[in-house]
Amino acid sequence: MQRNIAALSNQTFDVVVIGGGIAGACAAWDATLRGFRVALVEAGDFGHATSANSLKIIHGGLRYLQDGNLRRARSMARERQAFFTIAPHLIAPLPVVVPTTVGLKRHRWLMRAALAANDVISFGRNNPQTVRLPRGRLFSRTEWLALAPELDLSRIEATGGAMWVDGQMVNSERLTLSFILAAAAQGATVANYVAVTDFECSGERVTGVIVRDTLPNGSTQPFVIAGRTVINAAGYSLHHLLPGTGAYGVGLDIQPSVALNLVVARRFADVALALPTQPPSGQPSRLLFITPWRSGSIIGTAHVPFKAHDGPGLATTAQIEAFIAEVNTALPGVALTNDDIQHVHQGILPAWKNRDAAAGTIRLVREGRIIDHAQHGMDGLLTMLSVKYTAARLLAEQAIDGVSRHLNAGQPCQTRTTSITGYGMPAALTSAEMTRYAVRREMAQTVADVVLRRTDIGTDGIPAADTVNEIVTVMAEELGWDEARQRAELVEFNSYCKTTVDQIPE
Ligand SMILES: Cc1cc2nc3c(=O)[nH]c(=O)nc-3n(C[C@H](O)[C@H](O)[C@H](O)COP(=O)(O)OP(=O)(O)OC[C@H]3O[C@@H](n4cnc5c(N)ncnc54)[C@H](O)[C@@H]3O)c2cc1C
C-alpha cells in the first residue's frame, strides 16, 4: 500500500470516502469489491481515533433482546458472525458473564429464557472452518465466586451467573487497517494524513472534496479530489460543513459525548465480567465490563458529556477521576490505584441532546444510520452516523447501496463473506524489521503509527526509549528524515507518551 498523493488528484473517483476509522474502512472495502473506483483519505493515521479506543467487543444480540428489539438483536448476531467469518485471525471468542439476582431484572429464570432466545437468534453462528460459539449457560453461585477470586464477588448479591459468548478483537487497530489494506490491494487509492477541509460542489451536486496533505514535508497547497459521490465517515468533526441545520446538517438533535475505558495492568478473570455499579440512592445502576486483554484488563465504559477544556485528551481529569471512583465503589476488590492504570481509552460517540434529564446524563444514539444530504442541496453526499464498531460493516453496506442507487451501477455487497485475512505482518520479525515492513507496505508515516497501530509494541504500555530510538533510526533511513525531522518525531512521540501519563490523575 503506497501513499500516492498525485493519484488522488489526477482522476475522478466513483466514491471518495472521508475518514479511515472502521466506518470509512468498511465503506472503502465494500465499494472496491463492488467494482467502484474508490479513494479514501484520513486526516491522521488509519484507525487512530474512536476506532482504536473501543472495549474491543464484537457484540451479539443479547443486549438488544433485553430491549425487546428482535430485529436489531438478529442483525447484531449476524454481524458478529460476519466478523468471525471474514477475520477469524483477529477475533477470538469471549465468554461474558453477568450475575443473576433474586430481583426480577436478572432473575435466573429470566436469564435462562434470555440465553435460550439469544441462542435462537444466533442460529448459524457456528462455522466449522472458523469458529464455534457454545450455547449460553447458567453458573451456580460457587462457580460464579470462583471466576475472579481477587475481586471478592461475594460482595455482589448474586445467585450465580449467566454466560454467553461474544467476540473480542485481538487487535482492533490491525482489524481496521486490514479493511484498508484489502481495499488498496483491490485498487482503492488511499492516503493517511490527508485532511478534508471543504466540499467541492456544482450547483446542488457534490463533485468532490478539497484536501490538504498534513505531513511536515507535504505540499501546503490544498487540492481537489474529484468524486461522483462522497461518503462522510469522519465522525462528528465535519458536521459544521454539512448543509441544513443542526448536527449532521439534518436537524438531528445530536451532540458529541465522550466514552472512556481504563486499560489496567492487572488481569482479574479469563472471562469478561459485567458487574453492576453502586450509584448513590435514587440513581439507576448500570453494568461495568471488565474484559481480559493482553496480560491485563480493560474496564469500561463510562459515558460523559464532551466539554471543551485545556488539558490533554477528550475527557477532563475530573471526569476520569469520577470514573475511577465509580469503579472502586462498585468493585472494592479491584482497589485501583493510579499505578495500575496504563492508559485511558477515550473516543467520541453521538448522543441525543438531553433536555429533560439531569445535566450530565448521556443518552447514546443506539442505532447507526445513513444520512442522504440530497434533501438539503448536496446531492451525492452521504454521511455515515456510526455508533458501534460491530455494526460498521452493515452500515457501510447500506452506504454503498446508496452509492449504487445514485450511480445506477455496482455489484451486490460481498463484504459479509469475503475474507480479509492475509493482511497481517509476517511472524517473528525484530522491531527494526517490523518498522521497515510497516513503512514499506503499510504506509506508516510517524513513530506512533508503527508503535501503536502497525505493531503491538506500544498498545498496552509505553515502550522503552531504546526501542523508540531504534524505530526513529529505521524510519529515517526508509523515509529520508533529516536530523531535525528525527528530533521532531521523537518530541512528538514523547509528547504523546506524556499526554497519556498526564491524563491519569495523580
Ligand atoms: C470507550 C469506547 C468503547 C467502545 N466499545 C465498543 C465495543 O466494545 N464494541 C463496539 O462495537 N463498539 C464500541 N465502541 C464504539 C466504536 O468504537 C465506534 O462506534 C467506532 O469506532 C466509530 O468508528 P468511526 O469510523 O465512525 O469513527 P472514528 O474511528 O473516529 O473514525 C473517524 C475518522 O475520520 C477522520 N477524520 C475526521 N475529520 C476528517 C477530515 N476532515 N478529513 C479526513 N479524515 C477525517 C478521523 O481522523 C478518524 O480517524 C466504543 C467506543 C468507545 C469510545
Ligand as a Chemical Component Dictionary entry (heavy atoms), coordinates in Angstrom:
data_LIG
# 
_chem_comp.id                   LIG 
_chem_comp.type                 NON-POLYMER 
_chem_comp.pdbx_formal_charge   0 
_chem_comp.three_letter_code    LIG 
# 
loop_
_chem_comp_atom.comp_id 
_chem_comp_atom.atom_id 
_chem_comp_atom.alt_atom_id 
_chem_comp_atom.type_symbol 
_chem_comp_atom.charge 
_chem_comp_atom.model_Cartn_x 
_chem_comp_atom.model_Cartn_y 
_chem_comp_atom.model_Cartn_z 
_chem_comp_atom.pdbx_ordinal 
LIG C1  C1  C 0 -14.659 3.787  25.101 1  
LIG C2  C2  C 0 -15.394 3.159  23.937 2  
LIG C3  C3  C 0 -15.786 1.828  23.994 3  
LIG C4  C4  C 0 -16.422 1.237  22.896 4  
LIG N1  N1  N 0 -16.652 -0.105 22.915 5  
LIG C5  C5  C 0 -17.183 -0.701 21.827 6  
LIG C6  C6  C 0 -17.285 -2.127 21.778 7  
LIG O1  O1  O 0 -16.861 -2.847 22.698 8  
LIG N2  N2  N 0 -17.851 -2.673 20.675 9  
LIG C7  C7  C 0 -18.305 -1.921 19.623 10 
LIG O2  O2  O 0 -18.837 -2.485 18.671 11 
LIG N3  N3  N 0 -18.176 -0.571 19.614 12 
LIG C8  C8  C 0 -17.611 0.046  20.680 13 
LIG N4  N4  N 0 -17.431 1.404  20.690 14 
LIG C9  C9  C 0 -17.919 2.203  19.551 15 
LIG C10 C10 C 0 -16.942 2.163  18.374 16 
LIG O3  O3  O 0 -15.606 2.268  18.801 17 
LIG C11 C11 C 0 -17.268 3.311  17.409 18 
LIG O4  O4  O 0 -18.627 3.261  17.075 19 
LIG C12 C12 C 0 -16.472 3.225  16.104 20 
LIG O5  O5  O 0 -15.104 3.007  16.353 21 
LIG C13 C13 C 0 -16.659 4.518  15.322 22 
LIG O6  O6  O 0 -15.921 4.399  14.133 23 
LIG P1  P1  P 0 -15.868 5.591  13.090 24 
LIG O7  O7  O 0 -15.092 5.126  11.923 25 
LIG O8  O8  O 0 -17.228 6.122  12.866 26 
LIG O9  O9  O 0 -15.109 6.768  13.886 27 
LIG P2  P2  P 0 -13.552 7.058  14.051 28 
LIG O10 O10 O 0 -12.796 5.841  14.408 29 
LIG O11 O11 O 0 -13.435 8.220  14.978 30 
LIG O12 O12 O 0 -13.093 7.472  12.588 31 
LIG C14 C14 C 0 -13.366 8.733  12.010 32 
LIG C15 C15 C 0 -12.087 9.129  11.271 33 
LIG O13 O13 O 0 -12.342 10.290 10.482 34 
LIG C16 C16 C 0 -11.154 11.037 10.466 35 
LIG N5  N5  N 0 -11.441 12.416 10.094 36 
LIG C17 C17 C 0 -12.050 13.367 10.856 37 
LIG N6  N6  N 0 -12.099 14.532 10.194 38 
LIG C18 C18 C 0 -11.512 14.316 8.982  39 
LIG C19 C19 C 0 -11.237 15.152 7.873  40 
LIG N7  N7  N 0 -11.578 16.448 7.882  41 
LIG N8  N8  N 0 -10.601 14.619 6.795  42 
LIG C20 C20 C 0 -10.246 13.306 6.778  43 
LIG N9  N9  N 0 -10.473 12.473 7.826  44 
LIG C21 C21 C 0 -11.099 12.967 8.910  45 
LIG C22 C22 C 0 -10.624 10.934 11.897 46 
LIG O14 O14 O 0 -9.245  11.246 11.964 47 
LIG C23 C23 C 0 -10.960 9.496  12.245 48 
LIG O15 O15 O 0 -9.869  8.614  12.060 49 
LIG C24 C24 C 0 -16.759 2.005  21.754 50 
LIG C25 C25 C 0 -16.378 3.350  21.710 51 
LIG C26 C26 C 0 -15.673 3.919  22.767 52 
LIG C27 C27 C 0 -15.195 5.336  22.651 53 
# 
loop_
_chem_comp_bond.comp_id 
_chem_comp_bond.atom_id_1 
_chem_comp_bond.atom_id_2 
_chem_comp_bond.value_order 
_chem_comp_bond.pdbx_ordinal 
LIG C1  C2  SING 1  
LIG C2  C3  SING 2  
LIG C2  C26 DOUB 3  
LIG C3  C4  DOUB 4  
LIG C4  N1  SING 5  
LIG C4  C24 SING 6  
LIG N1  C5  DOUB 7  
LIG C5  C6  SING 8  
LIG C5  C8  SING 9  
LIG C6  O1  DOUB 10 
LIG C6  N2  SING 11 
LIG N2  C7  SING 12 
LIG C7  O2  DOUB 13 
LIG C7  N3  SING 14 
LIG N3  C8  DOUB 15 
LIG C8  N4  SING 16 
LIG N4  C9  SING 17 
LIG N4  C24 SING 18 
LIG C9  C10 SING 19 
LIG C10 O3  SING 20 
LIG C10 C11 SING 21 
LIG C11 O4  SING 22 
LIG C11 C12 SING 23 
LIG C12 O5  SING 24 
LIG C12 C13 SING 25 
LIG C13 O6  SING 26 
LIG O6  P1  SING 27 
LIG P1  O7  DOUB 28 
LIG P1  O8  SING 29 
LIG P1  O9  SING 30 
LIG O9  P2  SING 31 
LIG P2  O10 DOUB 32 
LIG P2  O11 SING 33 
LIG P2  O12 SING 34 
LIG O12 C14 SING 35 
LIG C14 C15 SING 36 
LIG C15 O13 SING 37 
LIG C15 C23 SING 38 
LIG O13 C16 SING 39 
LIG C16 N5  SING 40 
LIG C16 C22 SING 41 
LIG N5  C17 SING 42 
LIG N5  C21 SING 43 
LIG C17 N6  DOUB 44 
LIG N6  C18 SING 45 
LIG C18 C19 SING 46 
LIG C18 C21 DOUB 47 
LIG C19 N7  SING 48 
LIG C19 N8  DOUB 49 
LIG N8  C20 SING 50 
LIG C20 N9  DOUB 51 
LIG N9  C21 SING 52 
LIG C22 O14 SING 53 
LIG C22 C23 SING 54 
LIG C23 O15 SING 55 
LIG C24 C25 DOUB 56 
LIG C25 C26 SING 57 
LIG C26 C27 SING 58 
# 
